[in-house]
Amino acid sequence: MRSMQIVDWGRPLELRRYDDPQPLGTEVLLAVDACGVCHSDLHLHDGYFDLGGGERLRVADRGIRLPFTLGHEVVGTVLALGPEAEGVRIGERRLVHPWIGCGACQVCRRGEELLCLTPRIVGTWRDGGYSDRVVVPHARYLIDYAGVPTNAAATLACSGLTAYGAVRKLGTLTAEDTVLLVGAGGVGLAGLHLARALTPARIVVADVDATKRARALDDGAAAVIDNAAEDALATLREVSGGGAAAAIDFVGRPGTARFAIDALRKGGTLIVVGLYGDRLLLPLPLLPLRMLTVRGSYVGTLQELKELVSVVRDRAVSMIPVRERPLEEANSVLDELRQGRVLGRVVLVP
């Protein structure tokens, strides 16, 4: 087994070789066909999430030990089954739902494993797909993605699922409503495609990068805005007829979240998805006076990923641009992502 691993927080990943793992119990061993590189991998690689005010959420404090293999957007081919595993056969190609809980607590039994207090997330708590082998704890987390290209299917596990989960929280909208999407990276573009497919509302995209704004226009945005421009809010209010009914912040910085809040009409909703970090300073009277809702959205459930695969396959939803890179180039890809030079998504191929 070849794995690109974190051996020291913030330092370059190292290629290490191990014997192939042997699946136990209900586990399933996959040969990795492709693994997407996600922006959250940067935070895990650094070893912390920035909470602002000098505070950090350190991943080591959550139980992750080095060396560790990143990668939660995984598609692979079944290689071996544990003695209690069933539901898949050797040779079948499957998409991994990585957002796995303990499987036994109350929220897990309800299908809300994202709320589990003892998660087993592939690529976050368990070794992931920056490798040529990955072990999944149970076959129920493996989804048949027939009809969706392999590399595109990999991005559904996080980029697509995160966008889908956020779009589903928009509520009931009409063709007279405007939805503002802030950030046109991989997740933001996925959000654009899904919002266009799932809601009749006008979709406006804001990004400070002209190349990404151009891509969003090409992908069907009704309008694009440079949210760093002095007249950005005035432009948004003009194209929306007074303000957005809802906004999704795919960046998660104080400036992007505040822009999105200021862009909302009365009664509007902000959904925060991005994890860039820091703290938002917000006058609290704005919330009741403007009757605003602010909520977070984090990836999605197993059922939502199954729904997403069906939506992409059955409605022929356009996919974000995806480029292949060899597994051994993982460090270069992370650097490019950190510098904002990735348009769409990159998948690593062993």
N, C-alpha and C positions, 0 to 999 in steps of 0.2 A: 504494500500500500504506500502511495506517495501522497504526502500532505504538506501544504504550505501553512506553517503554524506561527502563531504568536509565541515567541520565546521570552520576550521582555516587552513590557508595555511601551508602545510608541516607537519601537525599533522595527527595522525591516523584518518581514516574515522570513522564515527559513524553511527550505525544502527538507523534509525528513522522511525516512522510509521505515516502515514497520511491517510485520507479518499481517496478512489480512485478518480482520477480526472475525470471530466465529459467533453467529447470532445465537442468543440464548432465549429460552422461554418463547414469548410471542414475537420476538424481534425478527426483523427482515433486513438482510444485507443487500444493498444496491451497489452496482457499478455506476458511478456518477457520469452522466452524459453531458450535463452542463450545469453551471451554478452562477447565478447572477451576483453582481457586486453592488451592494446597497450602501447608501450614505450612512446608515446606522452602523455599518461595519467600521467606519472611521472612528466613531465614538468608542466602540468595543476595542478596536486596535489601540487607541490612546489610553484606554483603561478607565475612562470616566465620561459622565455626562455633565455639562456645565449648567449648574443651577443658578448662576448669577451671584453677585455679592461675595465672591470668593469661595462659594460652596460648590462642592463636587459630589456627584453620586458615583462612587468608585465601584466598578464591576467586581473587583476582587472581594469587596465586602459582601457581595451577594453570592459568594461561593464559587466563582469561576477560578480555576487553577491553571497555571501554565505548565507545559506547553498546551496551546489550545488552537483548534481549527475553526475558523470562521466559516460563514456561508449558510444562509437560510433559504435561498431561492434555488431549490434543487430538483432536477429531474434525473431519473436513473433507470437502470434495467435490473430487475430482480435477479440476484446471483445465488442467494441461499436463504433458507428459512430456519428459524428456530424450531425446536421439537413441538412447540405448542402453537406455532403460527399457522394461520389459514386465511383464505380469502384472496390470495394472489398465487401465481405460479411462476416458476423460474422462467426467465426470458421475457416476461411482460414489462412494458415500459410504463413508468408511473411518475406523477408529480407528487412531491412530498408536501403535506401540510405541516409546517414546522412549529406552529404555535400550540404546543402540547402541554397539558397540565398533568397532574398526578394520575388522573383517570378515575379516582375513587371518591373525592370529596363532593360536597353538595353541588358546587357550581359546575364541576366537571360532569357530574351525572345529568345536569340540565343542558349540557352542550355548550357551556360558557367557560371553556377552559382558559380563556384569556384572563379570567378573574382568579384563577388558581393561585394560592399562596406558595405552592411548592412546584413551580413549573419545570418542564424538561424540554425546553425549546431547542430545536436542532439549530446549531450554529450560534447559539447564545448561552445555553446551559450545557448542551451536549455537543460533541464535536460535529462540525457541519461539512459543507460540500466543497470547501477549498481543498479537494482531495480527489482521488479516483475511487474511493470507497466511502460509504456512509451507512450507519446503522440506524434504523427507525424502530421505535419501541413496539409498534403494533401496525398490522396491515390496514387498520381502519383509517390511518393517516395517509394512505396512498391512493391517489385519484387517477383514474383513467382519463388521459387528456387527448385521446384519439380525435383527429380533426383539427388540432391546433399544432403549429410547428413547434418542434422541441425547444428551441432557444426562446421563442416567445412564451411558451408554456412556463418555463422557469421563472420568468419575471412576474407571472401571475401570483406566485406564492407570497410576495410581499408588495412589490410596486403596484401590481394590479389589485391585490386584495386590500391594501391600504386605501387606494383610491376608491374602490368599490364600497368599502365600509363607510367612508366619509360621504360619498354621494348618496348612499342610502339614508343618511341622517339629515338630508336637506329638507325632507318633508314634502308636502304637496305644493307644487308650483304650477304656474300657468305660462303660456307663451308671452304674457305681458311682463313676467318677472325676469330679473337679471340675477345671475349667479356670478360672483367674482372668484376666480381662482388665482391665488398669489403663488407664483413659482412655476416655471415651466421646465423643470428638470424631468427625470424619468417618471416620478410619481405624479407630478403635475400634469404631464402630457397624458399619462394614463387616465387621470381624472377628467381631462378634457374629452377624451374619446368616450369614456363611460357616461359622463354627464350629458353629452350630445345624444347618446343612445337611450338614456333612461329618463330624461326629463325634457319637457318642451321649452324650458326657459332659455333665454338668451345667455350665452356663456362668454364672459369677458375674462381675459387672461392678463395678469400684471407680472412683469419681470424686468429687472434692471439690465438684462443682457439682450442686445438687439438681435443676435442670432437666434436666441430662444423665442423671442417675440415673433420673429419671422416664421419660425417653425410652427408656432401655435396658430398663426394665421393660415398657414398651409394646411394644418390639420383641422381647420374648421371653426376656429374661434370667431365670434361675431365681431370682436374688436380686441385690440391689445393696447396696453398702457405701460409706459415706463414709470413705475411707482417711485422712482427717485426724482422725477421731474417736479418742478414747483407747481405746475397746474394739473398734477395727476388726479387729485380728488375732484377738481372741477370737471375734468374730462370724464371721469367715471360717472359723476352725477348727470352729466349731459347725455351720455350714451345709455344710461339706465333709467332716465326719466325721474331722477330724484334720489337714487340710492339703490344699492343691491338688496334683494330680499334675503340673500344668504351669501356667505363667503367661506371658502376653505383656504386656510393658510398652510401651504405645503412646505414652508420654510421653517417657521417657528422661531423667528427672532423678534425682539421687542419692536423694531421698526415695521416689520411686515405685519405683525399682529395688530399694531395700533393703526396702520393704514387700513387694514381690513375692517376694523371696528368703526373707524371714522367714515368708511365708505358705505356702511349699512344704513338702510332707511329705518324708521321707527318700527320696532317689532322684529328686527332682523336677527339672524343667527350667525355667529362665527363658530366654525369648527376648526380647531387647531390640530394639525397632523405632524408638522415638522418638528425636529428634535435638535435644531442648531443650538438652542440654549439661551441662557441669561434670564432676566426677569422683566416682566411687563409692569410699568407704572401706569395705573389707570384710575382716573377719578371715579370713585364708587357711585356717586349720584347719577352718572351716565347710565348705569344699568337699569335702575328703576325708571328714571325720567324718560329714557328712550325705549324702555321695555325690551332690552336686548337679552339674548341668550348666548353664553359662551360655554362651549363644551369641548372636550377632547375626544379624539378618535384614534384608536391604536389597532392597526391591521384588521383582522377579522376572524370569524369562527370557521370551523371545518365545514359547516353547512354553507356558509357564505362563499367559501372557496369553490365548493361544488357548483353553487349557483353561478359563480363568475365564469367557470370553465364553460358551462352551458350557454351563458350569455354571449361569450366571445365566439363560440363555435356556431351557435344557432342564429345569431343576429349578424354575423360577419363583422363584428366590431373591429375597427382599425387598430393595429397594434403600434406601440411605440417603437422607434428605431432600435435595433439590437445588433451589436457587433460581437464577434467571437475573438477571444484572445487565449493563448495557451495558458494553462495553469501556472506555469513557471513565471509568467509576467504579472502575477497578482500585485506585487509591490508597485510596479509602474502604473497599473490601473488605479490603485488606491491613491497614488500621487496625483494622477490626472483628475480623479473625482474630487480630491481635496482642493484642487486649483480651479474647479468649476469648468473643466474642459471636456466633460462627457455630455454629449447630447443623447438623451434617451437612456439606454442601458448597455452595459458590457457584461457578457457571460464568459466565465472561464471554462475551458474545455480541456480535460486531462489528455 
